């Protein structure tokens, strides 16, 4: 299938290392944030989410950090694996934000063996 | 596997034609949103349907229209297709508009090419 993210910033990481992907969001009224992973030719896959009343949330091998002061979100992937190669998008949502997802520009992660 | 299914997966249309894309939401979800993703960009919100009513619309012209059925499945219709409509069209399913913690799941999308 076609690929997305042809002109996106790229993060190259060695297999086994940790990855950090950063995202700046735009709407201070957003109260819910999500990270999605999108592989070539596929739809976005939910990874992890966080509400605005939290500043950190952990999942399996992933951690999301939220800094509302500077409107910044990050995704940390521990022990990056080849299967983590994809484009990663952050998205913001919330009632005051119109109940729609607004996506960031995306980051391509390439895992080197 | 998100339980959100879209059809068709790929299609080619001629400029000026009309297209209908379909989406079946995840079981128990009453909200469907549609997004357009151009090559190299993030998805852009088209509109959302909640309990069969349009509940918000992005910056898309009126030739983009939709429907939600009583079983919460949905259609996206695009009239008078233009070359720039070529994109991946994504359906997102959620419960109660997906805000504040109701997870939003995407289908695999429909690739539309307008020639």
Contacts between the chains, C-beta under 8 A, distances in Angstrom:
chain1	res1	chain2	res2	distance
A	1	B	111	7.1
A	2	B	39	6.9
A	2	B	88	7.4
A	2	B	111	6.2
A	4	B	37	6.5
A	4	B	39	6.4
A	4	B	40	6.6
A	4	B	41	7.8
A	4	B	88	7.1
A	5	B	40	6.1
A	6	B	39	6.2
A	6	B	40	4.5
A	7	B	40	4.5
A	8	B	40	6.7
A	31	B	99	7.8
A	31	B	100	6.1
A	32	B	99	6.2
A	32	B	100	5.3
A	32	B	101	6.1
A	34	B	103	7.9
A	34	B	104	6.9
A	36	B	106	7.5
A	42	B	108	5.5
A	42	B	109	7.6
A	43	B	2	7.7
A	43	B	4	7.9
A	43	B	6	8.0
A	43	B	88	7.9
A	43	B	90	5.5
A	43	B	106	4.0
A	43	B	107	5.3
A	43	B	108	4.5
A	43	B	109	4.8
A	44	B	43	7.0
A	44	B	90	7.1
A	44	B	106	4.6
A	45	B	2	7.6
A	45	B	106	7.4
A	46	B	2	7.7
A	46	B	103	5.9
A	46	B	104	7.3
A	46	B	105	6.2
A	46	B	106	7.8
A	49	B	101	7.1
A	49	B	103	6.7
A	51	B	100	6.7
A	51	B	101	5.9
A	89	B	42	5.3
A	89	B	43	7.7
A	91	B	42	8.0
A	93	B	98	6.4
A	93	B	99	5.9
A	93	B	104	7.4
A	94	B	99	5.7
A	94	B	100	6.6
A	95	B	97	7.9
A	95	B	99	4.9
A	95	B	100	6.6
A	98	B	56	5.3
A	99	B	48	6.4
A	99	B	55	6.9
A	99	B	56	5.9
A	99	B	97	4.2
A	99	B	98	6.5
A	99	B	99	4.9
A	100	B	33	6.7
A	100	B	45	4.3
A	100	B	48	6.2
A	100	B	56	5.7
A	100	B	58	6.8
A	101	B	33	7.3
A	101	B	35	7.5
A	101	B	43	7.3
A	101	B	45	6.5
A	101	B	92	7.1
A	101	B	98	7.6
A	101	B	104	6.4
A	102	B	45	7.1
A	103	B	42	3.4
A	103	B	43	5.3
A	103	B	44	7.7
A	104	B	42	6.3
A	105	B	41	7.6
A	105	B	42	6.0
A	106	B	41	7.7
A	106	B	42	5.3
